[in-house]
Structure formats: structure tokens, C-alpha cells
Amino acid sequence: MLTSSIKKSFLALGMCSSLFFISCQKGVDNNDSKASLQLRLTDSPNPDVREVWVDIRDVQISYNDTSMVALSGVHPGVYNLLDLTNGRDTLLADADIPAGNIGQIRLILGDNNYIITNSGERIPLRTPSAQQSGLKVKVNQTVTGGMLYRLVLDFDAARSVVKAGNSGNYNLKPVIRVLTFLPSGGSAKGVVTPANLNTAVYAIQGMDTAAGTFTNSTGNWMIRDIAAGNYTFSFVPADTTKATQQKIVNITLGQTTVVDTLRF
């Protein structure tokens, strides 16, 4: 639970801190017209080769049957798919997107694609079609503003690397499927008055602080993506002459709970 020492040090807090938060929030703009999307990549094991390296340059996405647009927050790089097995994955993009329907996602590849065989030989992977138009993955999922979604793509290395006859060459014919596309938790939002009273908001479950944020200039606050369940929300004002207040809040997966306005 929060202690008086946290309240006394409130004014020194300029950012999310690992001392008090399990995860930092993306802000308190309360823009319910946008959702947050984390795109992650994973793979199944391939016993025939030691490494499969794929050069991912960009990620594009289509909204509401419109043309493809580049996704912000992309982490381009050359990824070894065989590092991403047995439940491991890597973050490809973390972006805010418009609410609505996601039709498909396209991975744009660079030229640096190759495999390392079990004998240690490096063999380039040919990907002519992928380099031109990208690897298309159908999604067809609706996202709601104010929510964080995690989309996991399974890039099946074992089926994607194809030997080209007896030439000794290998082609990359990607087999990618949507493994999961789910809201990763629930959210809560509300207002603290007076608006000029800068206030820390903590979501506490048992003895653990699950997440925290601050009110903005209009007194609004929002905590995104915490597990479903009952929480004690603690409101700690910057003005140390005012007492901390608490509310019991139920968080539901995939929904945003509106907390009654809190008045100091």
C-alpha cells in the first residue's frame, strides 16, 4: 500500500518509476477514438536449420477497407526466427491506431534474409515477391478506442524455408498466421477536481501496485491494460495538506471502467 513517504516525494516524480509502477502508462489524454496495438512475432521450431534470419524493414496496416498505411512505432531489424520459439516472442511495433476494423497487416522485407544450416553454412534466402509488395496477413478484427491489443504473428520457419530443387538455393515463401489477437486487459478512467490539483493515481491489488499515472491539466486520468479484477484505486494529491482518498474499482477485460469523479 502507499505510505506517507510516497506522498511526500510526489512533487519529485516527473515520470513513471519502477519503484512504484509495474508498468508505465501511455498518458492521460483519454482519446477514446484510438486504440493501442502491440504487434509481436513468434515462431515454431525448425530442426532442419540452425538459424533463420528475416530482414523486417517496415509494417503496414489497413483500416476500414482503406489502402495500406505505415504503422508507427515499428522496430525494424534482422530477426532470427529460431530465437522466437517455445513461448518467446519479440516486439515489432507499438502504436496508437484509429478505432475500427483492421483488414490486414503487411510485413515489408529487406534484402538481408538468410539461413544458417546445421553445418554452419550461410545460404541467402530469395524473396522476390515479398520485397516488392510485402507479406500480407489477413486480420479482419475490430478494435475499440481506449484499449490496448496484442497481436501475435506466428512466422512458421519450418514451412516458410523451401529448398529450390537440386540447385542448393533456398526460397523464402512465408507462412504466417495470426496466433492471438486479444485485448490484453481492462482500463479505467476518471476525473479529479479541482483540475489544478495534480494527483497521482495508483491501481493497487492486495499489497501490489499494478499501475499508476497522473492527472492532466484538466483533471482527467486513465490507466490502461491491467488484469481483470477488483482494485483499490488510491488518489494522492500533490498538496500534502490533503488526505489520500481511495475507491474500489472493478476492472473487466476488454472494457473501460469509468470511475466516479473524485473531489478533494
Residue, then its C-alpha position, 0 to 999 in steps of 0.5 A: m500500500l502507499t505510505s506517507s513517504i510516497k506522498k511526500s516525494f510526489l512533487a519529485l516524480g516527473m515520470c513513471s518509476s519502477l519503484f512504484f509502477i509495474s508498468c508505465q502508462k501511455g498518458v492521460d489524454n483519454n482519446d477514446s477514438k484510438a486504440s493501442l496495438q502491440l504487434r509481436l512475432t513468434d515462431s515454431p521450431n525448425p530442426d532442419v536449420r540452425e538459424v533463420w534470419v528475416d530482414i523486417r524493414d517496415v509494417q503496414i496496416s489497413y483500416n476500414d477497407t482503406s489502402m495500406v498505411a505505415l504503422s508507427g512505432v515499428h522496430p525494424g531489424v534482422y530477426n532470427l526466427l529460431d530465437l522466437t520459439n517455445g513461448r518467446d516472442t519479440l516486439l515489432a511495433d507499438a502504436d496508437i491506431p484509429a478505432g475500427n476494423i483492421g483488414q490486414i497487416r503487411l510485413i515489408l522485407g529487406d534484402n538481408n534474409y538468410i539461413i544458417t544450416n546445421s553445418g554452419e553454412r550461410i545460404p541467402l534466402r530469395t524473396p522476390s515477391a515479398q520485397q516488392s509488395g510485402l507479406k500480407v496477413k489477413v486480420n479482419q478484427t475490430v478494435t475499440g478506442g481506449m484499449l490496448y491489443r496484442l497481436v501475435l504473428d506466428f512466422d512458421a520457419a519450418r514451412s516458410v524455408v523451401k529448398a529450390g530443387n537440386s540447385g542448393n538455393y533456398n526460397l523464402k515463401p512465408v507462412i504466417r498466421v495470426l496466433t492471438f489477437l486479444p485485448s490484453g486487459g481492462s482500463a479505467k478512467g476518471v476525473v479529479t477536481p479541482a483540475n489544478l490539483n495534480t494527483a497521482v493515481y495508483a491501481i493497487q491489488g492486495m499489497d501490489t501496485a499494478a499501475g499508476t499515472f497522473t492527472n492532466s491539466t484538466g483533471n482527467w486520468m486513465i490507466r490502461d491494460i491491467a488484469a481483470g479484477n477488483y482494485t483499490f484505486s488510491f488518489v494522492p494529491a500533490d498538496t500534502t495538506k490533503a488526505t489520500q482518498q481511495k475507491i474500489v474499482n472493478i476492472t473487466l477485460g476488454q472494457t473501460t471502467v469509468v470511475d466516479t469523479l473524485r473531489f478533494 
